[in-house]
Structure formats: C-alpha cells, structure tokens
Amino acid sequence: MINLEEEKQTHEYESILPLINIVFLLLIFFMLAGAFTTPDIFEVNPPESEFEDKIDPKEHLILINNESDVAYQGNQTSLIDLKQIISDELSEKDKSKIIFKIKADANVKANDLILVIDLLQDLGANNIELLTVNN
C-alpha cells in the first residue's frame, strides 16, 4: 500500500512567527503615533503652574524663547511682521472667537512678553492666554 499523504515538516521556529509579527506591528504603531506631534520651531521652557492647558492645533500659538525670538504658527518672525500677520487674520475673522496662546520661556524678559501682549491688545485681540507647565 502506498501512502499518498505527505508528512508535514514542522520547524521549531514556526511557533514564534505570529509573536514576531505582532511585535513588529506594535513597533510600527508606536513609531507612527509618536510622530504625529509637531515640534516647536525652537525650544521654549514655560514657567510652572498648578493648572495645565492643552494646546489645540487650531488655536493661534505664539512662541517666545529666552532670547526673545518670536514664532507664530510654527514660523519664526519679527514683531513688525507678527503685527501685520495678526492684523490681517483679525480683519478676516470674528475677533471674539480667536484665542491667542502665548508659550513664553520662563527666562524671557518681562518687557518682551509685555510687548507681544500689548501688540495683540492694540490689534483688538480679546482672548489671550499664557501657557505654563503643570508641576
């Protein structure tokens, strides 16, 4: 009598192949999930606070680093250009619905921070928030 069925050869490493696939899928997932946040244009270390506020990407974010460099919406700019950009935006939209969030370094000079706040108030911005880090 002839045996028509062939015997399957099994290798001992075949039992861990599904585990390896799952590990690689998890690795890809966490690599992609970590890449979705956009970094700031320069490093800013805000002062500490008891409350934490999450930044919504749709809000208008102004960065000020410890050397008093200013960035708006991810682009480094000067105060003169910032004034022009914000005045154009405020003329196109309802001023009461726009929230300007200032993320200033803890070591920035107070006068430089006040200049930016005064600039926003002079242009008619009513909602200005200073971001801090929760301690």
C-alpha positions as CSV (number, residue, x, y, z in Angstrom):
1,M,0.0,0.0,0.0
2,I,1.3,3.5,-0.9
3,N,0.8,6.4,1.4
4,L,-0.4,9.4,-0.7
5,E,-0.3,11.9,2.1
6,E,2.9,13.7,2.6
7,E,4.1,14.3,6.1
8,K,4.3,18.0,7.0
9,Q,7.6,19.0,8.2
10,T,7.4,21.4,11.1
11,H,10.2,23.5,12.3
12,E,10.5,24.6,15.9
13,Y,10.8,28.3,15.0
14,E,7.4,28.4,13.3
15,S,5.6,28.7,16.6
16,I,7.1,32.1,17.4
17,L,6.4,33.7,13.9
18,P,3.0,35.1,14.9
19,L,4.6,36.6,18.0
20,I,7.3,38.3,15.9
21,N,4.7,39.7,13.6
22,I,2.7,41.2,16.4
23,V,5.8,42.8,17.9
24,F,6.7,44.4,14.6
25,L,3.2,45.7,14.2
26,L,3.2,47.2,17.7
27,L,6.6,48.8,16.9
28,I,5.3,50.4,13.7
29,F,2.2,51.6,15.5
30,F,4.1,53.3,18.3
31,M,6.6,54.9,15.9
32,L,3.8,56.4,13.9
33,A,1.8,57.5,16.9
34,G,4.9,59.4,18.3
35,A,5.5,61.2,15.0
36,F,2.1,62.9,14.8
37,T,3.0,65.7,17.2
38,T,4.8,68.7,15.6
39,P,7.7,70.1,17.5
40,D,8.0,73.8,18.2
41,I,10.3,75.8,16.0
42,F,12.7,76.5,18.9
43,E,13.0,75.3,22.4
44,V,10.7,77.1,24.9
45,N,10.6,76.1,28.6
46,P,7.4,77.7,30.0
47,P,7.1,78.6,33.7
48,E,5.4,76.2,36.1
49,S,1.8,76.5,37.2
50,E,-0.8,74.5,39.2
51,F,-3.0,74.1,36.1
52,E,-2.3,72.5,32.8
53,D,-3.8,73.7,29.5
54,K,-3.8,71.5,26.3
55,I,-2.9,73.2,23.1
56,D,-5.4,72.8,20.2
57,P,-3.6,72.9,16.9
58,K,-6.3,75.2,15.5
59,E,-5.6,77.9,18.1
60,H,-3.1,80.7,17.4
61,L,0.1,79.8,19.1
62,I,2.9,82.4,19.7
63,L,6.3,81.2,20.9
64,I,8.8,83.4,22.6
65,N,12.2,81.8,23.6
66,N,14.7,83.0,26.2
67,E,16.5,85.1,23.6
68,S,13.2,86.9,22.8
69,D,12.8,85.3,19.3
70,V,9.2,85.2,18.3
71,A,7.4,82.5,16.2
72,Y,3.8,82.4,15.1
73,Q,2.1,79.2,13.9
74,G,5.4,77.5,13.5
75,N,7.2,80.2,11.6
76,Q,9.9,82.5,13.1
77,T,9.0,86.1,12.6
78,S,9.8,89.6,13.8
79,L,7.4,91.8,15.9
80,I,6.7,94.0,12.9
81,D,5.8,91.1,10.7
82,L,3.8,89.5,13.5
83,K,1.7,92.7,13.8
84,Q,0.9,92.6,10.1
85,I,0.1,88.9,10.0
86,I,-2.2,89.1,13.1
87,S,-3.9,92.3,11.9
88,D,-4.7,90.5,8.6
89,E,-6.1,87.5,10.4
90,L,-8.2,89.6,12.8
91,S,-9.7,91.6,10.0
92,E,-10.9,88.3,8.3
93,K,-12.4,86.6,11.3
94,D,-14.6,87.3,14.4
95,K,-12.1,88.7,16.9
96,S,-14.1,87.3,19.9
97,K,-13.6,83.7,18.7
98,I,-9.9,83.8,18.2
99,I,-7.8,82.6,21.1
100,F,-4.1,83.6,21.1
101,K,-2.0,81.4,23.3
102,I,1.5,82.6,24.2
103,K,4.1,80.0,25.1
104,A,6.9,82.0,26.5
105,D,10.2,80.7,28.1
106,A,10.4,81.1,31.9
107,N,13.6,83.1,31.4
108,V,12.2,85.6,28.8
109,K,12.4,89.3,29.8
110,A,9.1,90.6,31.1
111,N,9.3,93.6,28.8
112,D,9.5,91.4,25.7
113,L,6.4,89.4,26.8
114,I,4.5,92.6,27.6
115,L,5.4,93.9,24.1
116,V,3.7,90.9,22.5
117,I,0.6,91.1,24.8
118,D,0.3,94.9,24.1
119,L,0.6,94.3,20.3
120,L,-2.2,91.7,20.5
121,Q,-4.4,94.0,22.6
122,D,-3.7,97.0,20.3
123,L,-4.9,94.9,17.3
124,G,-8.2,94.1,19.1
125,A,-7.4,90.6,20.4
126,N,-9.6,89.9,23.4
127,N,-8.7,86.3,24.3
128,I,-5.0,86.0,25.2
129,E,-3.7,83.1,27.3
130,L,-0.2,82.5,28.7
131,L,0.7,78.8,28.7
132,T,2.5,77.3,31.6
133,V,3.7,73.8,32.6
134,N,1.9,71.8,35.3
135,N,4.2,71.0,38.2
